[in-house]
Structure formats: C-alpha cells, structure tokens
Amino acid sequence: MKRAIGLVELTNITRGILVADTMLKAANVELLLAQPLCPGKYVVMVGGDVGAVQSAVRSGKSAGGAENVVDEFVLSNIHPDVFQALSGCTEVKQIKSLGVIESYSVASAIVAADTAAKAAAVQILEVRLARGMGGKAVVSVTGEIGAVTAAVRAGSNAIAHTGFLVDQLVIAAPHQGLHQALF
C-alpha cells in the first residue's frame, strides 16, 4: 500500500483538538502535526496507508462540522521535498530564480508545493504555514527560470479553483540581499 498524508484545517482551536482526537481514533494513522496557527486556526495532519488516511480525514471533517472546516486534502504520494520544506530543514545554497505561491489556506499551500515539486526540476525552499501571516501560507521554490515558471504555474493552477490562491510570483535573478532576507 502507498503511504499518504491527510490534513484538516479548521477555523478554531477547540474544534481542531476534537478533530485530532477523532482522526486518531477513526483509523490506524500517525499524527504528524496538530497545532494552532494564525489567526486562531488549527491544523491536523496524519500519515499512513491511503485508506486509513482517507477514513481519518472523512471522520475529522465530520467531527469538525462543515462550518468549521477551512480546507482539507488527502495526498497519496507526496513529494519528499515537501516534508523538508514544511519543517524548515531545507538547506538553501543558491537561489537561481525564485518562485512564490501565496495561499489563504495551509492545505492548499501544501497541495501547491507538492504539485510544483512534481511538475518541474525545482527545489522547494519553504512552505511557511500561517504563522504571523494572518492565516495565509506561502510556498517558495528555486531552480532554473523555465523550471520555476512551470512549477509555479502548475502549483497555482492546482489550487486556483479552490478560491484560496492569493498570488504568484517568479523573479528570474533575485538580488543576493533578498536571498539573505528571506532565508
């Protein structure tokens, strides 16, 4: 069976804690992330076999209530670079060109990052999750300009239909001072 991750993003913390408990009780999954984010949202991420993750996310959404669920996903084959970017462990040696995707939800940013990484030969620099950003999330990638352009386009297109895409940007050769300020 494939390994998968699932995420439920909620509008409030108390409902988020309930959803985390419900998801863990619903299926044999591992808790990867359960924490509050700005502005008072809560995110729960689990991993495991595809069927178990799907069951956990369905149960979590139900326990959260439609009025409290901001966004959700199940990704059955996430790109390995996404995990490093989520934890802030990506080593940034050089930024050839810079691509940025800004989103209104954590879940959509992770989907955009995964899609971008699979679409072109880029390095995911960071997936910044709604901490101190008013609930927004940002994905940044680097690589050759053509690859970055293709990755940003693919990642943005993957979430455009959700209404969560805020903006996107590609800079061909960012100034070294910007590199130092960002990473």
N, C-alpha and C positions, 0 to 999 in steps of 0.2 A: 504494500500500500504506500501511496505517496504521503509525505509529510505536508501539513498545511498549517496556516495560521488564520485566525479569525479575530475580528475586532468589533466591539460595540462601543460607540461614543455617545455619551449621554449629557443632558443639559444640567444635571445636578449630581452632587456627590453622594447623598444618601441612597438615591436610586442606583447609582453606579456600584456602590458596595453590595447592594442586594443582587444586582446583575452578576457581579463577580462570583458571589456565592452560588447563585443559581446555575451559572455556566459550569462551574467546577463539579456541582452535584449532578448535572444533566448527562455528562459523558466523561470518558476517560481522556481528559486533556490536561496539559500542563499550563499553569498560569505563567505567562511571560511578562505581563505588565498590568498593573492595576493602580492607578493614581489619579489625583485631581490635576486639572490643567486650567489655565486661564480661559475664560472668565467664569470660574465656578463649574466647569465641565468635569467629567470623569471619563476615563478611557480604560477599557478592559481588553487585553489581548491574550489569546490562548493558542497553544500549538498541539498538534497530534495528527492522527490519521484523518483523512479528508472527511469521512462520515462522522466521526466523533466531533470534529470542529464544526461541521455544518449543524449538527444536533445542538451543540453548546450555544452557537450563535442564535439559532432559532429560539431556544429556551431563554437566552438572555434578552433578546428583543421582546419576547412576550412578557417577561418579568418587568422589563423597563417601562413598557407601555409606549405606544406609538407617539404620544405627545412628548415623551422624554428622550427618544432616540434621535440623535442628530444625524448619525451616519453609521454604516456598518459594512463589513466585507468578509468574504472567505476567499483566500488565495491558496490554491492547491500546490503551487510550485514557485514560491517567491525567490527572486534573485538573491544570492548570498550577500551581495554588497549592501543590500538594504539593511540587514541586521547591524553591520558595522556603522552605517550612517545613522541609524536610529540611536545607537549607544554613544555616538560621538567619538568613535575609535578609529576613524579613517585618517590615515597619515597623508597629509597634503604636502607634496614635494614641489609641485609646479602647477600653475593654472595656465593652460594654453589659451583656452577660451572658456567663458563662464556662461552657464545656462541656469535660469532660476524659474521655478514654478511656484506661485503663491496660491494658497487654497484657504477656504473658510472652514475646512474640517481636517482633522488629523487623519481619519480614514481615507479620504480622497487624496491626501498628500502621499500616503504610503502606496496607494494604488498607482498614482502618477510616477512615483520613484521606481516602482517595480517595472512598470511599462517602459519608462525611459531607459532603464538599465538593459532591458531585453531588446529594445529597438535599435540600439547602436552601440558602438565600442566607446563607451564613456565610463568615467569613474564617478560614482555618486560621492559627493563630498560630505553632504549632511542632509538629514531630514530633521528639521527643527520643529518640535511639537508644541505649539500653542503656549509656551511658557513666556510670559511677558509680552505677548503679541496680540492680546485681545481675542484669543481663540483661534487665530489663524495658524497655518503651518506652512513651512517653506522647504522646498527641495532644491538643492544646488548640485550641479554636475559640471565636470570639466572633461576636456579632450580636444580633438581636432574640431575646427569650426563646423565642418559638414556633419560630423557625428553629433555634436552638441545640438545643432539646429534640428536634426532629425529626432533626437531623443526628447528634446523639449516639446516639439510638435506632437510626438506620439503620446507623451505623458499628459500634455494638456488636453489633447483630443480624448483621452481615456476618461477624463473627468468632466469635460465641458458639458455633457448632457445632464449632469447632476445639479448644475447651478452653483457648485462650490468653487469653480475656477475664478480666482480674483484677477490674476495677470500672469504674464510670462515675459521672459527677457533673455536675450542672447547678446553677449558682448564678445567680439572677436578677439581682442587682446587687452584684457583689463590691466590697468596700471598696477605696478607692484605694491604701491601704497594701499590699494583696495584689497589686495590679497592679504596683506598684514592686518588690515582692519577686520576682515571677515573671518579669518581662520587663525 
